[in-house]
């Protein structure tokens, strides 16, 4: 009989093991060990095959391999993975004495300490280093995920690996749920949380529910499994606020504050959540409670509520007090300048100049002050001084919030390519009439919404955040091949519940969520009764207006660089042209210049496209007493006119990077 080729048998065993056929691999390894029983590599592979099916036999094989190769870290690590209890603890101590990394909790202690001290970057580096030494260990993967979550980095991959290695480790599962939620995968996050009922899981689940348009479910979860103060009542306050229960929300916030929650940040966030639900009295109550400690940021926030309501006198009083409280508060100056047309004798102009002259300004305050100064110079017709201020302000913002055109292009391609799946998928979502007003920021969307709001049958909700939240599970399902008609119709129902709560609308809702432009098809399938009003304006005027404004943190990052802005505008054109071609009966384009030059025929066409009867009140939208919660709160209270048309010509030289970038061709084909 010919002697066995042990090397060939070993290679065959490895191939079978790699293919997942551990039984065949074990049979081959047994043949080798029957001939030569002291080959550590074969014993090690046998142990790996046995680890899941027979941990005791795996332990025997690992120990036999370790006896032959006592310094081989992979064998120590494999043995560690099958041990439990005291034997596992003993091995960890033995490994530490032998200076062999197991990737154990003991090895990971310095990483945990770094995380506890808020040094997430240090923890990330430590976890990566330990992971290289112990690539199959649980702790390096888990702590790498936690560190990346703390750094707002993608953390799904290491946490998926960690939970695969220890499926029963609850903190790792909670971290994975957070990572999925941060990655826009709420369905996956809910699945991870499915059988967890701890208070910590309630916190994560409540945030997940709020982020997908289900604040009522968030309240129910927190009531059923209340987390400890201050986090529990703080989360409950925000969830209640999103359901329109401002009074109860404020009481929960007071409980959280008494337990140590940061007072002003919580109350400001609470006010925003109340505004979002249409509970303006709740928002005002939260800010009035915060005013017992009248810091500049609280006074500015309260002033902005006054501005949205059109109460500019009360806003001026609050903003002047904010500047008294902090003469370097850029947001207060910016809000003040945006709320009026400046005159040369305005008493705050010298104070603005004095603030700008200071060397100790924070970058955000300096940017806001330069935006404020640019607005003042514009109003005073000192046009040569406008762009020097704007250039400084926008450079500071671009540095704080870097922009990637490639990322936006990739997302646009993904969204438009999803129409192939969406267009033929049946949907029985709610067919209530919703009018989405969309377009570039500063293109006239607030004017169009205000015109619609003047109609007797329309209630405007402003720039509502609900569509993006409701569609989040739809996008996840599309990208993982699991979209069903039920997911679509559920998204539509969630959106409508939130929008109706905010507006109280018995008839037609107008929603100026400008981000709708990129997912018109998705919204159309979830809401069969929706129509889309797309506002187009000369991109040079739009670009100038964008460059003159400071947006909420992280939004519209392209707006802080003229060249990037030009490329983005052409990307926006490509996407909206795609949806107009795909849904010609449901997308109506309104030309801003034509509207302002001759309003009545354009408004008649707009109402006809919206399936609304003629209402002459739409010719005088400035007469509306509604709240306006956008940067156009002042302009939208003026009669329709051409005053904002062709303003770019005065700054044609400064706008050349934008004008040249408008020649960009954007191809949505992958």
C-alpha positions in Angstrom: 0.0 0.0 0.0 1.4 3.4 -1.0 2.3 5.8 1.9 -0.2 8.6 2.5 0.8 12.1 1.2 0.2 14.0 4.4 0.8 17.4 2.8 -1.8 16.7 0.1 -4.3 15.4 2.7 -3.7 18.6 4.8 -4.4 20.8 1.8 -7.5 18.9 1.0 -8.6 19.3 4.6 -8.1 23.1 4.5 -10.0 23.3 1.2 -13.0 21.4 2.8 -12.8 23.5 5.9 -12.8 26.7 3.8 -15.9 25.5 1.9 -17.7 24.9 5.2 -17.6 21.1 5.2 -16.0 20.6 8.6 -17.0 16.9 8.7 -15.0 16.2 5.6 -12.1 18.3 6.9 -12.1 16.4 10.2 -12.1 13.0 8.4 -9.0 14.1 6.4 -7.2 15.5 9.5 -8.0 12.2 11.4 -6.2 10.3 8.6 -3.1 12.5 9.1 -3.2 12.2 12.9 -3.5 8.4 12.7 -0.1 8.4 11.0 1.5 11.3 12.9 -0.2 12.6 16.0 2.1 15.4 16.9 1.6 17.9 14.1 0.5 21.1 15.8 -1.0 22.7 12.6 -3.3 19.7 12.1 -4.3 19.6 15.8 -5.1 23.3 15.6 -7.3 23.0 12.5 -9.1 20.0 14.1 -9.8 22.1 17.1 -11.2 24.9 14.9 -13.5 22.5 13.2 -14.7 21.2 16.6 -15.1 24.5 18.3 -18.8 25.0 17.5 -20.0 21.3 17.6 -17.9 20.0 20.5 -16.1 22.6 22.6 -14.7 20.0 25.0 -13.0 18.0 22.2 -11.9 21.3 20.7 -10.3 22.2 24.0 -8.4 18.9 24.1 -7.1 19.5 20.5 -6.1 23.1 21.2 -4.2 22.1 24.3 -2.4 19.3 22.4 -1.4 21.9 19.8 -0.4 24.4 22.4 1.9 21.9 24.2 3.7 21.4 20.9 3.8 25.2 20.1 3.6 27.1 23.4 4.3 30.5 21.9 1.8 30.4 19.0 -0.7 33.2 19.7 -3.4 31.8 17.4 -3.5 28.5 19.4 -3.9 30.5 22.7 -6.6 32.6 21.1 -8.5 29.5 19.7 -8.3 27.8 23.1 -9.6 31.0 24.8 -12.6 31.1 22.4 -13.9 27.6 23.6 -13.2 28.0 27.4 -15.7 29.4 29.8 -15.8 30.3 33.5 -12.7 29.7 35.7 -10.8 27.9 33.0 -11.1 30.9 30.7 -10.0 33.3 33.5 -7.0 31.1 34.3 -5.9 31.0 30.7 -6.1 34.8 30.5 -3.8 35.1 33.4 -1.4 32.5 32.0 -1.4 34.3 28.6 -0.6 37.6 30.3 2.3 36.1 32.1 3.5 34.5 28.8 2.9 37.9 27.1 0.6 36.3 24.5 -2.2 38.6 23.3 -5.6 36.9 23.5 -7.7 39.9 22.7 -9.5 39.2 26.1 -11.2 41.8 28.3 -8.1 41.9 30.3 -6.0 42.8 27.3 -8.6 45.3 26.3 -8.7 47.1 29.6 -6.5 50.1 28.4 -8.8 50.6 25.5 -11.9 50.6 27.8 -10.1 53.2 30.0 -9.4 55.4 27.0 -13.1 55.3 26.0 -14.2 56.1 29.5 -11.9 59.2 29.5 -13.4 60.4 26.2 -10.3 59.5 24.2 -12.0 57.7 21.4 -9.3 58.3 18.8 -6.8 56.6 21.2 -9.2 53.8 21.8 -9.7 53.3 18.1 -6.0 53.0 17.5 -5.6 50.6 20.5 -8.5 48.4 19.3 -7.1 48.2 15.8 -3.7 47.2 17.1 -5.1 44.5 19.4 -7.3 43.3 16.6 -4.2 42.7 14.4 -2.7 40.5 17.2 -6.0 38.7 17.9 -8.0 38.9 14.7 -10.8 36.5 15.8 -11.3 37.9 19.3 -14.5 39.6 20.4 -13.1 42.5 22.5 -11.0 44.3 19.9 -13.9 44.2 17.4 -16.4 45.4 20.0 -14.3 48.2 21.3 -13.3 49.3 17.8 -17.0 49.6 17.1 -17.7 51.6 20.2 -14.7 53.9 19.5 -15.9 54.5 15.9 -19.4 55.3 17.2 -17.9 57.9 19.6 -16.1 59.4 16.6 -19.2 59.4 14.4 -17.5 56.9 12.0 -19.0 53.9 10.3 -19.0 51.1 12.9 -21.2 48.4 11.4 -18.5 46.0 10.2 -16.5 45.6 13.5 -19.7 45.4 15.5 -21.2 42.7 13.2 -18.0 40.8 13.7 -18.2 41.2 17.5 -21.8 40.0 17.8 -21.1 37.1 15.6 -18.3 36.1 18.0 -20.5 36.6 21.1 -24.2 36.8 20.2 -25.2 37.1 23.8 -23.2 40.2 24.7 -26.0 42.8 25.2 -23.8 45.9 25.1 -22.3 44.8 21.7 -25.8 44.3 20.4 -26.9 47.7 21.6 -23.9 49.2 19.9 -24.6 47.4 16.7 -28.2 48.7 16.8 -26.8 52.3 17.2 -24.4 51.7 14.3 -27.1 50.4 12.0 -29.3 53.4 12.9 -26.4 55.8 12.2 -25.9 54.1 8.8 -29.5 54.6 7.8 -30.6 51.0 8.4 -33.5 51.2 10.9 -34.9 47.8 9.9 -31.6 46.1 10.8 -31.4 48.1 14.0 -34.9 47.0 15.1 -34.0 43.4 14.4 -31.0 43.5 16.6 -33.1 45.0 19.5 -35.9 42.6 18.9 -35.7 40.6 22.2 -33.9 43.2 24.4 -36.0 45.0 27.0 -33.4 46.7 29.2 -33.6 50.4 29.9 -30.6 51.0 27.6 -32.4 49.2 24.8 -35.4 51.4 25.4 -33.3 54.5 24.9 -32.0 53.3 21.6 -35.4 52.0 20.4 -37.0 55.3 21.3 -34.5 57.3 19.2 -35.0 54.8 16.4 -38.7 55.3 16.5 -38.4 59.1 16.5 -36.0 58.9 13.6 -38.4 56.9 11.5 -41.5 59.0 12.3 -43.0 57.1 15.2 -42.8 59.3 18.3 -45.9 57.7 19.7 -44.1 54.3 19.8 -41.1 56.0 21.4 -43.3 57.3 24.2 -44.9 53.9 24.7 -41.5 52.2 24.9 -40.1 54.7 27.4 -43.3 54.4 29.5 -43.1 50.6 29.5 -39.3 50.3 30.3 -38.3 53.6 31.7 -34.5 54.3 31.8 -33.0 56.0 34.8 -32.8 59.8 35.1 -31.5 62.0 33.6 -31.4 60.2 30.2 -34.8 58.5 30.6 -36.9 61.6 31.2 -34.9 63.6 28.7 -35.7 61.1 26.0 -39.3 61.0 27.1 -39.5 64.8 26.9 -38.3 64.8 23.3 -40.6 62.0 22.3 -43.6 63.6 23.9 -42.8 66.9 22.2 -42.8 65.3 18.8 -46.3 64.0 19.5 -47.5 67.5 20.3 -47.7 67.0 24.1 -45.7 70.1 25.0 -47.0 70.4 28.6 -46.1 66.9 29.6 -42.8 67.1 27.7 -41.8 70.2 29.7 -42.5 68.4 33.0 -40.4 65.4 31.9 -37.6 67.8 30.9 -37.7 69.4 34.4 -37.3 66.0 35.9 -34.3 65.3 33.7 -32.8 68.7 34.6 -33.3 68.1 38.3 -31.4 64.8 37.8 -28.4 66.5 36.1 -29.3 66.9 32.4 -27.8 70.0 30.9 -30.5 72.6 31.3 -30.2 74.9 28.3 -29.3 72.4 25.6 -32.2 70.2 26.6 -34.7 73.0 26.7 -33.6 74.3 23.3 -33.8 70.8 21.8 -37.2 70.4 23.4 -38.4 73.7 21.8 -37.2 72.5 18.4 -39.1 69.2 18.9 -42.3 71.1 19.8 -41.9 73.4 16.8 -41.5 70.3 14.6 -44.9 69.0 15.9 -46.6 72.3 15.3 -46.8 73.0 19.0 -45.6 76.6 19.0 -47.0 77.3 22.5 -45.0 74.3 23.8 -41.8 75.6 22.1 -42.4 79.1 23.6 -43.0 77.6 27.0 -39.7 75.6 26.8 -37.8 78.7 25.8 -39.5 80.9 28.4 -38.5 78.3 31.1 -34.9 78.5 29.7 -35.0 82.3 30.0 -34.7 82.1 33.8 -31.0 81.9 32.8 -31.0 84.3 29.9 -27.8 83.4 28.1 -27.2 84.8 24.6 -28.0 81.6 22.8 -31.4 81.2 24.6 -32.3 84.8 23.9 -31.4 84.3 20.2 -33.5 81.2 20.0 -36.4 83.0 21.6 -36.0 85.8 19.1 -36.1 83.5 16.2 -39.4 82.2 17.4 -40.7 85.8 17.3 -39.2 86.3 13.8 -41.0 83.2 12.5 -44.3 84.6 13.9 -43.6 88.0 12.3 -43.2 89.7 15.7 -40.1 91.7 14.8 -40.3 94.1 17.7 -40.2 91.4 20.3 -37.4 89.7 18.3 -35.4 93.0 18.3 -35.7 93.2 22.1 -34.5 89.7 22.6 -31.6 90.0 20.1 -30.4 93.3 21.7 -30.4 91.5 25.1 -28.5 88.6 23.6 -25.8 90.9 22.3 -25.7 92.7 25.7 -25.2 89.2 27.3 -22.4 88.3 24.8 -21.0 91.0 22.5 -19.3 88.3 20.5 -22.3 86.1 19.8 -22.3 85.8 16.0 -25.7 84.1 15.8 -27.4 87.0 17.6 -25.9 89.6 15.2 -26.7 87.5 12.2 -30.4 87.0 13.3 -30.7 90.8 14.0 -29.3 91.8 10.6 -31.5 89.2 8.7 -34.6 90.5 10.4 -34.5 94.0 8.9 -33.3 96.3 6.1 -30.4 98.1 7.8 -30.0 101.9 7.9 -26.7 103.8 8.4 -27.8 104.9 11.9 -28.5 101.5 13.2 -27.0 101.4 16.8 -25.8 97.8 16.4 -23.5 98.5 13.4 -20.6 99.9 15.5 -21.0 97.0 17.9 -20.8 94.6 14.9 -17.6 96.2 13.7 -16.2 96.1 17.3 -17.0 92.4 17.5 -15.3 91.6 14.2 -12.2 93.4 15.3 -11.6 91.0 18.2 -8.9 88.4 17.9 -10.4 85.9 20.4 -13.5 84.9 18.4 -14.5 81.3 17.9 -14.5 80.3 14.2 -18.3 79.8 14.2 -18.9 83.2 15.7 -16.5 84.9 13.3 -18.2 83.3 10.3 -21.7 84.4 11.6 -20.4 87.9 12.2 -19.0 88.1 8.7 -22.3 86.9 7.2 -24.1 89.6 9.3 -21.6 92.3 8.1 -22.2 91.2 4.5 -25.9 91.6 5.0 -25.4 95.1 6.5 -23.1 96.2 3.7 -25.6 94.9 1.1 -28.5 96.8 2.7 -26.4 100.0 2.8 -25.5 99.5 -0.9 -21.8 99.3 0.0 -21.4 96.6 -2.6 -17.6 96.6 -2.7 -17.5 95.5 0.9 -20.0 92.6 0.6 -17.8 89.9 -0.9 -14.8 90.4 1.3 -17.0 89.5 4.2 -18.7 86.7 2.4 -15.4 85.1 1.3 -14.1 85.0 4.9 -17.4 83.6 6.2 -17.7 80.9 3.6 -14.1 79.9 3.9 -14.6 79.3 7.6 -17.8 77.3 7.0 -16.2 75.2 4.2 -13.3 74.3 6.6 -15.8 73.3 9.3 -18.0 71.3 7.0 -16.0 69.8 4.1 -18.0 69.0 1.0 -17.8 66.0 -1.4 -19.4 66.3 -4.8 -18.5 62.7 -5.5 -20.6 61.5 -2.5 -23.6 63.5 -3.6 -23.2 62.3 -7.2 -23.0 58.6 -6.0 -26.2 59.1 -3.9 -28.0 60.8 -6.8 -27.2 57.9 -9.0 -28.4 55.4 -6.5 -31.7 57.2 -5.9 -32.5 57.6 -9.5 -31.5 54.0 -10.4 -34.0 52.8 -7.7 -36.9 54.0 -9.9 -36.5 50.8 -11.9 -37.7 48.9 -8.8 -40.1 51.4 -7.5 -42.1 52.3 -10.7 -43.8 48.9 -11.0 -44.2 48.1 -7.3 -47.9 48.3 -6.2 -48.6 50.6 -3.3 -51.8 51.3 -1.4 -50.4 54.2 0.6 -52.7 57.1 1.6 -53.9 59.1 -1.3 -54.5 62.3 0.7 -53.5 65.4 -1.2 -50.0 66.6 -0.4 -48.1 69.3 -2.3 -44.4 69.1 -2.0 -42.6 72.3 -2.9 -39.0 71.7 -3.8 -36.0 73.2 -5.5 -32.7 74.6 -4.6 -32.5 76.5 -1.4 -33.0 80.3 -2.0 -34.8 79.5 -5.3 -38.2 80.9 -4.3 -39.6 77.8 -2.6 -40.8 79.8 0.4 -42.7 82.2 -1.9 -44.4 79.4 -3.7 -45.4 77.7 -0.4 -46.7 81.1 0.8 -48.8 81.5 -2.3 -50.3 78.0 -1.8 -50.8 78.7 1.9 -53.0 81.7 1.0 -55.5 79.3 -0.7 -58.5 78.5 1.4 -58.0 74.7 1.0 -54.3 74.6 1.8 -52.4 74.5 5.1 -48.7 74.9 4.8 -46.4 73.1 7.2 -43.2 74.8 6.3 -40.0 72.8 5.8 -41.1 69.6 7.5 -38.6 66.8 8.3 -41.1 63.9 8.2 -40.6 62.6 4.6 -37.0 61.7 5.1 -37.7 59.9 8.3 -40.6 58.0 6.9 -38.7 56.9 3.8 -35.6 55.7 5.7 -36.9 52.1 5.9 -37.8 52.3 2.2 -34.3 53.2 1.2 -32.8 50.5 3.4 -35.1 47.9 2.0 -34.4 49.0 -1.6 -30.7 48.7 -1.0 -30.9 45.3 0.5 -33.4 43.8 -1.9 -36.3 43.5 0.6 -38.7 46.3 -0.4 -42.4 45.3 -0.3 -45.6 47.2 -1.0 -46.3 47.2 2.7 -43.1 49.0 3.6 -44.0 51.7 1.0 -47.5 52.2 2.3 -46.4 52.2 5.9 -43.9 55.0 5.0 -46.7 57.0 3.5 -48.9 56.6 6.5 -46.2 57.6 8.9 -45.5 60.7 6.9 -49.1 61.7 6.8 -49.7 61.2 10.5 -46.8 63.5 11.4 -47.7 66.1 8.8 -51.3 66.2 9.8 -50.3 66.5 13.5 -48.1 69.5 12.7 -50.6 71.3 10.4 -54.0 70.1 11.7 -54.9 70.1 8.0 -58.3 68.7 7.1 -57.7 69.2 3.4 -54.5 69.9 1.4 -51.0 70.0 3.0 -48.1 71.9 1.5 -44.7 70.8 2.6 -41.6 72.8 1.7 -39.1 70.0 2.3 -36.6 70.9 -0.3 -34.7 67.7 0.1 -37.6 66.0 -1.6 -36.1 66.8 -5.0 -33.8 63.8 -4.9 -36.4 61.2 -4.0 -39.5 62.4 -5.8 -40.2 59.0 -7.1 -39.9 57.4 -3.7 -42.4 59.9 -2.2 -44.7 59.5 -5.2 -45.0 55.7 -4.6 -45.5 56.0 -0.9 -48.0 58.8 -1.2 -50.2 58.3 -4.4 -52.0 61.6 -3.8 -48.9 63.7 -3.7 -47.9 66.2 -6.3 -44.6 68.0 -6.6 -44.0 71.7 -7.3 -40.4 72.2 -8.6 -39.2 75.8 -8.5 -36.5 76.9 -11.0 -34.6 80.2 -10.7 -31.7 81.7 -12.6 -28.8 79.7 -11.0 -26.6 82.8 -10.7 -29.2 84.5 -8.5 -29.7 81.3 -6.6 -26.0 80.9 -6.2 -25.5 84.5 -5.0 -28.2 84.1 -2.4 -26.8 80.7 -1.2 -23.4 82.3 -0.8 -24.9 85.1 1.3 -26.4 82.7 3.8 -25.3 80.5 6.7 -27.2 77.2 7.0 -27.8 74.9 10.0 -24.8 72.9 10.9 -23.8 70.4 8.2 -26.6 71.3 5.7 -25.9 72.5 2.2 -22.2 72.2 2.5 -21.7 72.9 -1.2 -23.0 76.4 -0.7 -19.7 77.6 1.0 -17.6 77.2 -2.2 -18.7 78.9 -5.5 -17.2 76.2 -7.7 -18.6 73.4 -5.7 -22.0 75.2 -5.8 -22.0 75.4 -9.6 -21.3 71.7 -9.9 -24.0 70.9 -7.3 -26.6 73.1 -9.1 -26.1 71.1 -12.3 -26.4 67.8 -10.3 -29.6 69.1 -8.9 -30.8 69.9 -12.4 -29.9 66.4 -13.6 -31.8 64.8 -10.8 -34.9 67.0 -11.1 -35.0 66.5 -14.9 -34.9 62.8 -14.3 -38.0 62.9 -12.0 -39.8 65.3 -14.3 -39.4 62.9 -17.2 -40.3 59.9 -15.0 -43.5 61.5 -13.6 -44.6 64.3 -16.0 -48.2 64.3 -14.7 -47.1 64.8 -11.1 -44.2 67.2 -11.3 -45.0 70.9 -12.1 -42.1 73.3 -12.8 -42.6 76.9 -11.8 -40.2 79.5 -13.3 -39.4 82.1 -10.6 -38.6 84.9 -13.1 -41.9 84.3 -15.0 -43.8 84.2 -11.8 -42.4 87.5 -10.4 -42.8 89.3 -13.8 -46.5 88.3 -14.3 -47.9 86.4 -11.3 -51.5 85.7 -12.2 -51.1 83.3 -15.1 -48.3 81.5 -13.4 -50.3 81.1 -10.2 -53.3 79.9 -12.1 -51.2 77.2 -13.8 -49.7 76.3 -10.4 -53.2 75.8 -8.8 -54.4 73.9 -11.8 -51.4 71.5 -11.5 -52.2 71.1 -7.8 -55.9 70.3 -8.6 -57.0 73.4 -6.7 -59.7 75.9 -7.8 -58.8 79.5 -8.4 -58.5 81.6 -5.2 -57.6 85.3 -5.7 -56.0 85.4 -2.2 -53.0 83.6 -3.8 -52.2 86.9 -5.6 -51.4 88.5 -2.2 -49.5 85.9 -0.2 -47.9 88.6 1.9 -51.3 89.1 3.7 -50.9 85.6 5.2 -50.5 85.6 9.0 -48.8 82.2 9.1 -45.5 81.3 10.7 -42.4 81.2 8.3 -39.6 79.2 9.7 -37.0 79.6 7.0 -34.3 82.2 6.1 -36.9 83.9 3.9 -39.1 84.8 6.9 -38.8 88.6 6.1 -38.8 88.4 2.3 -41.9 86.2 2.2 -43.9 88.9 4.0 -43.4 91.2 1.0 -45.6 91.5 -2.1 -44.6 89.4 -5.1 -42.1 91.4 -7.1 -38.9 91.4 -9.3 -36.6 92.9 -6.8 -34.6 89.7 -6.4 -34.2 89.1 -10.2 -30.8 89.6 -11.9 -29.1 90.7 -8.7 -26.1 88.6 -9.7 -25.0 91.1 -12.3 -23.7 93.5 -9.7 -21.3 90.8 -8.5 -20.6 89.1 -11.9 -16.8 89.3 -11.4 -16.9 87.8 -7.9 -19.2 85.0 -9.1 -17.0 83.8 -11.9 -16.1 80.5 -10.2 -19.8 79.7 -9.9 -20.6 80.8 -13.5 -17.8 78.8 -15.0 -18.7 75.7 -12.9 -22.3 75.9 -14.3 -20.8 74.5 -17.5 -20.4 71.2 -15.7 -22.1 68.2 -17.4 -23.5 65.7 -14.9 -24.2 62.1 -16.0 -26.4 60.1 -13.7 -25.6 56.9 -15.4 -23.5 54.7 -13.1 
